[in-house]
Amino acid sequence: MSGSPLEPAQWTVGQLRAELIGLPDHTPVVVDVAMDVTGSTYERRPVVGAGYGPGIDPTEDIFTGQEFPLVAGHQAPGDVDLSWSGPDQPPVTDQGITPTGDDTA
């Protein structure tokens, strides 16, 4: 149910871009997927792709106002379990990186 207190508003590209300021280009990106409606259990998935598909120009008029897709993969067998549950927030990965003047373009 959209707009409920348990479901945060969907982010925009601008919000995501603002959160990425200052992070090195080689920083891995993951998505914490809520596994239940209460948001008490999450599973971390690596982002393995983005966009509408190979050779598709996202600036074409047909995509105006459309959501921009990120593709999340599954953990490979033997990978470290990155899922978590409980009322606490997921592990903090911010390593104290401060934005530079180059990041505010």
N, C-alpha and C positions, 0 to 999 in steps of 0.2 A: 504494500500500500504506500504509494508515493506521498512524501511530505509528512510522514509520521515521525514522531520524536526519535524513533529507533533508526530511521533511515536518513542519513545526511543528504543534503542537496548534491546533485551531480556536479562534479567539477568541470571547469572549462580548461581549454588549452592554456589560457593566460594564467590561471591559478597554478597549474602544474609547472609551467615555465618559471613562475616566480619562486616556487619551492626548490627548483633545481639550480638557482643562481649560486655560484661558488663551488659547485660540486665538480670534481675532475671528470673529463669526458669518458674515462674508463670505468666509472662507478657503475656496478651492475644495478639494474632496475628490477624490482619485484612488486607483486601485487599481493596484499593480504586479503584473501577472499573469505567473507563471512560464511560460516558453514551452518548457521542457524539464524532465525529471525531476531533473536535477542542480541546478537553480536558478541556472544560470550566465547565462541570458538571460531578460530580462524585457521586457514591453511595458506601458507606462503607459496606463491607460484612465480617462477621467473618470467619476465617479459621477453618473448622470443621474436616479436615482430610488431609492426605497426602499419597502418594505412589500409587502403582499399584493395590492394593487390598489385602485382608486378605490372609496371607500365601504365598505371592509372595516375593521372594528374589530379591531385586533391583540390586544385584551384579551379577546376571546371565548374561551370554554373550548376550542374546537376547536384554537386555536393554542398552547395551553399545551405547553411543551416543544419547540415547533417552532423551526427556524432562522428568523432574520429576514433576508429578502433585501434586498441592495443591488443596484441595476441599473447596470452599467457600459456606457458607450457606446463607439463607435468614433471614431477621429480623423477629422475632416473633411478632405477633400482640400486640400492646401496648408498644413495645420497643421504646426507644428514637430514633428519626430520625437522622441518622448519615450521611445523604447525604449533599453535599455542592455544590455550584456552584460559578462561578466567576473566575477572573484572578488570584486571590490569591492562594497560596499554601494551602493544607489541614492543619488542626490544628496540631501544633507541639506537639508530645507526648514525645519527649526526655526530661527526667527529670534530665539531667546533670550527668548521670552515667558515671563514668570513668572506662575504662577497667583495669583489674588487671593482674598481671603476669600469673594467672591461665587461663585467657581467650585467651592467645596468642598461645595455643598449636597447 
